[in-house]
Amino acid sequence: MRAQAGVQPSPVAISPSSSQIKKTQSKDHIGIVKGSAAYRRINIALFAAGFCTFSLMYGVQAILPLFAHPFHVSAAESALALSLTTGFVALSIVLVGTASENFGRKELMSMSMLGAAVLNLLAAFAPNWHVLLVLRALEGIMLGGVPAVAMAYLAEEIHPKGLGLAMGLYVGGNAIGGMVARVTTGYLAEVSSWRVAMGVMGGLCLVLALVFKALLPASKNFKRQTEFKMAFHINAFRSHLLRPELVVLFAVGFLMMGAFVTVYNYAGFRLLASPFNLSATQVGFIFMAYIFGAIASSLAGEVADRFGRYPVLILGILLTALGVGLTLSHALVLIVMGIIVMTIGFFTTHSIASSWVGRMAIGTKGHATSLYLLAYYMGASVMGAFGGWFWDHGAWMSVVGFTGVLLILALIAALVMRKFTHASTI
């Protein structure tokens, strides 16, 4: 069976000292405090943004097999409806993150959410396969505006003591969005059609985009660039890439997302086949594991705010590896348990790594988070697709082996972060 995935100081050019980081953070992080009305509005708005991002991006994962018959395409071609979107999300993140320095955070996020929702609605009426793929690619470009800017917005506007929880709730929105979309589209497609499924998700996210625009406070700690200067943006990206601690976090995001998407992409193929023979709807309910990821990301943020990011980051990777190992079982209950544990571990790691990037970035936080998310979504697109080769040539055992290698590399990278914890709140 074949399958294939789907504040504005001048940036510094060298790795800064601990005192420089603390000085910059003291300026950047005089923000909205935990428990305030503005803090609650931000959390609701960014939760909605995270929900829409993952629901629009990954909602098609549950209905990829349903594209094969009406469009006369193979399983590998069907997966393009997902991998094209994640690939273009990765590419657009850098461009949109750069543009946000000139056009503002809230404006770009609002436009991105509205545009992506409309494109998803249009995709539901696609007359042929090529039009559907073009719309999904354009949707990826629009979706890149939310993750590229959301984390920078939080890092700039939220007081450090509340940043972990706020980032965790945003990532939790990702988790809930991914879960609801997969379960809902799978069910709606089975009782109606894939077009209805995509239309419903597009309509829901259109409403949430309007809620987001109404609730999110305008940026107060962001200083808009008055003109676009390519040299400025090149130097900004360069300054972040010259800091090894940030590069390590980028690598963690790439490897963890690659492992996570690989497991979810091909677990469905395994469970649809003998000896499990589950239905598409039953497989869709496996994605209910995302609810545990949402809870984990929020708790991880609070725990990290109290005890430090480094130990929680390591714990998340180890939990992910444990979960993947459990999926080797032939007992369905253990496979499901493994997917749940893996999901908890992954969202714990992503919540910590993403907030750590925002905390450690010196100025131009949009550029730093853009680089993290470029790595994150390229992991989904490239490793998720590459995992199909292992499924085709060695079934589930090979998929787990491939994923295991990615997780070992992620753990090695995370362990390196220990030497950099003197330069940031651990």
N, C-alpha and C positions, 0 to 999 in steps of 0.2 A: 504494500500500500504506500503510494508516494504522497508526500506532502512537503510544502515549503512555505515559511511564513511570508504567515502573515505576521550738598556736599560736593563737591566736584573739585577737589584738589587735583593737581596734575598727577597722573599715575606715575608711580616710581618705577624705575627700570631695574632695580636690584631687590633682592630679598630683604625686607626691612627688619629692624631690630624689634625686640619685645617692647621697648619703650615707645617706639613709633606706632606700633599696633595699638597699644593702650591709649596713646594720645588721640589717635584717629577715632577709636571706638568711643571715647568720651565725647567727641564732637558729634559723631554720627548717631549715637544711640540715646540722645535725649528725646525720648519718644513717648508714645501712648502707653499708659501703664495698664497692667492687668487688672481687670475688674471694672474698668470704666465703661461708660456707654459707648464711646467710640471704639474701644477694644472689642466689645461684643458685636458691633456693626461690622467691623473688619472681619471678624471670625466668620460671621454668617455669609458675608459677601464672598470671601475667599474660599469658604467651603463649597459654595455654589459654583465658583469658577473651577475648582478642582474636580467637582462632580461632572461638570459638562465636558471638561477636557478629556477625561478618561472614558466617559460614556460615548462620546462621539468618535473617539479614536478607536476604541476596542469593541464597541457594540457589534461590529460585523463579525467578530471572531466566532461567535456562536452560530452564525448562519453562512459561513464560507461554503460548506458542502451544498447549500441550496442554490448557489450561483452556477454550479456545474451544468445542470440540465437545461435551464432556459437559455443560457448564453453559450452552451456547447463548449465549455472550457474544462481543462483538467483540474485536478486538485491543486497542483502547483500554481497554475494560472489564477485560480480562485483566490489563493492567498495573497495575490498582488493587491487586492482590495484593502488589505491590512498593512502589508509591508511598504507599499507606496506611501501610505499616509504617515506612518511612523518615520520613514526616511525623509520625507519633506518637512515633517515637524522638526527633525534634527537640524536640517539645513536652514530652516526659517528662523530658528531660535537665535542664531548668531545675528542675522540681519535685523530681526525685530528688537532684540536686546539692544543693539546699537542704535536703532531709530528711537528707542524710548528715551535716550539721553537728550534727544531734540524735541520730541513731541509729548513726553510725559507718560507716566505709568498708567493712570486710570484710563486715559483716553484710548491708549492702544489695547488694553485688556478688554474694554467694552466693545471696541470695534472688532476685535478678534473673535469674541464670543458670539456676537451677532452674526458675523460673516460665516463662521463655521456652522452655526445652526441652520442658516438659510441654505448653505451648500448641501448639508445632509438631507434637508427636505427636497431639494432638487434631485439629489441622487436617487431618491425613492421613485422618481419618475423617469429615470434614465432609459432611453429607448434601446440602447445597445451596450455591449460590454465596454467598448472603448470610451464612450461618454461617461459611464460609471467610473472608470479608472481616472479619467481626467478630473471629474468632480471630487473624487476621493483625494487625489493629489493636491488640488486646490484647497481642499478642506484641511489637509496637513499643513499647508503654508499658513492658513489663518489660525489654526490651533497653536502654532508655535508662539504666538503672541502672548498667550496666557502664562505658560510655565516660565518663559524667559523673563517676564516682568514681575510676576507674583512674588517670587522669593526676594527679588531686589526691593520691592515695595515693602514687604514685611521687615526686612533687615534695616531699612531706612526709617520706618515709621514706628516700629514697636520697641519699647524699652527692653534691654537685654534680659531682664528677669522674666519677661513674658514671651520672649521670642520662641523658645522651645515649644511651648503649648500652642502658640499661634501657627507655627510651621507644621506642627503635628496635626492640627485640625485641617489645615489646607491639604496635606498629604492624605489625611483621612477622607477628605472629599474625593480625592483621586480613587481611593480604595472603594468607597461606596458607589461612585459613578461607574467604575469598571464592573462591579458586581451587579448592580441593578441593570445596567445595559445588557450584559451578557445573558442574564436570566430572563429579562423581559423580552429581548429580541428573539431569543430562542423559543420562548413560549408563543409569542405573537406570530412568529413565522410558521410555527407548526399548526396553529389554529386558524390562521388567515394566510398571510404571505410575507415574504421578506420586505416587500415594498411598504406594507403597513407598519412593519416593525421599525424600519428606518424612519418613516414619516413621524411616528409617535415620538421617537427619541429626539428627532429634530425639533418638533413642536415644543416638547418639554424644555429643551435647552434654550429655545428662543425666549420662553417665559422667564427662565432663570437668568438669562442675560440681562433682561430688563430689571429684574430684582437686584442684580449685582450693581448695575449702573445707578440705581436709586439709593442703595445703602452705602457703598464704599466712599469714605471720606477722601477728599482730594489730598494729594501729597503735600506735606509741609516741610519735610527735611530734604526734599529733592530740588536741585538747582538745574533748571533747564539750560541746555547749551543753545546759544542764540544762532549758531550757524553750524552746518555740517562740515567737519574737518576730518578728512580721511586719515591724516597723520595722527590726529588725536586718538581715533579709534584703534588704529594699528598699535600705537604705543600703549593704549589701555589693555588690549588683549596680550600684548607682549609682557607687560608688567606682571600680569597674573600667571602667565605661562612660565615666567622665570622664578616663580615661587614654588619650590618643590612640594610644600605641604598642600597647596591647592592642586597641583598636578596629581598627587597621590589620591586626593578625594575625587578628582575627575575619573581616575582609573577605577576606583571603587564603584562609582556610579555606572560606568560602562560594563564592568564585569558582572555586577549584581543584577542589573536589568537584563543583560544577555541571558544569564542563568534562569531568571524568573520567567521571562517570556518563552524561553525554550520549553520549559516544563509545561506551561499552560497551553502552548501551541499544540503539543503532541500528546498530552495526556488524553485529550478528547478522542484522538484516533485510536489509542489503545483501548479506551473504555467502550467505544462503539463496537469493537471487534470481539471475537470469541476469546476467552470464555465469559466475558462480562456481558456483552450484547446489550448495553444500555441504549435507551432512546436518546434522541437529540435533546429533548426537554430534560431528561434525567441528568445528562451530562452537563447541561446548562446550570442545573442546580448545584453542581460542584463549585461553581463560582461564588456561591454563598460564602465560601471561605474568605472572601474579601472583607466581610464584616469584621472578622477577627483582625485583619490588617488595619482597618480603620481604628479600631480600639487600641491596637498596639502602637500605632504611630502617635496617637495622642498621649498615651501613657509614657512612651519612650521620651517624648519631649519634656514632660514634667520630671521624669526621673533624671534625665540628663541635666536639666536646669539645677537639680539638687546635688547630684553625685558626679557629674562630669560626662562629657560626650564619649571619650575614648572607651571606657569599659562597656558602655551600651552599644557602641558600634561593633565591637568584637562579639558581644553576645548575639547581636542580630545576625551576623554572618554564620556563627556556629549553629544557631537555630535553623537557619535556611538549609545548611548542609544536613542537619539531622532530618529535616522534613523530606528533602530529596532522597535520602537514604531509605526512609520508610516506604517510599513509593515502589521500591523493588519488590515488595511483598506481593503475593498472589491473592491476598485477602482484601476484598474491596474496602472494608472498614479501615484497615491500616493504610491503604492508599489514600483514602480521603483524609485520614488523620495526618498523613505526611504532607499533603497539599496544604492543610490548615496551618501546620507548624511552619512550613516553608513560607507561606504568605505572611505570617506574623513576623518571622525573621527578616524577610525582605523589606516590609514596610517600616520596621524598626530601623534598619540600616539606612534606608533612603531618607527617612525623616531626620536622622542625626547628621548624615553626610551633607544634605542640602542646607540645613540650618548652619552647619559648621562653615560651609563655604561663604555664606552671607556674613557670618560673624568675623571671619578672618580676612575677608577682602578689604583692601585699602582703597577707598574711593571707588568710583565707577563700578558699583556693585552689580549693575545690570550686565556689564561685560563678564564679570566673574560667574554669575549664575547662568549666563548664556553658554559659557564654555562647559560648565558642569552638565547642563541639560543637553548640549550637543553630544557629549560623551554618553549620557544616559540613554537618549533615544537612538543614537547610532548603535548602542548595544542591543536594543530591542530589534532594530531593523536588520543589522548584519548578523549578530549571533543567533537571533531568532530564526532567520532564514537558513543560516548555515547548519543549525541543528537538524533541519530536514534531511540533510545528507546522512547523518548518523541514524535517524529513524529508518530511512530507506535501506541502509546497509547493515544495520545491526539491531533494529527494533529498540525496545525500551532500555535494555541494558546499555546499549551504546549511547543513548540520549543521556542517561544518568552519568555515564563515564565522562562525557563531554561537559556536562553541567558541573560535575565534580572538579574538573580541572579549572574551570572558571572560578569556582568558589575558593579553591586553594590559592589561586592568584590574588583574589580579592582579600583573603585573610592576610596574606603576606603584605599586601599594600597597606591594609589597615594597621597592622603591627608597626609599620614604619611611622605611623602618626604619633606614636609614643614620644619620639624625639622632638616633635614640634609642639607638644602640649604646653611647653613653657611660654610659648608666644601667644597663647589664647587660653581662655577659660576651658579647662579640660572637659 
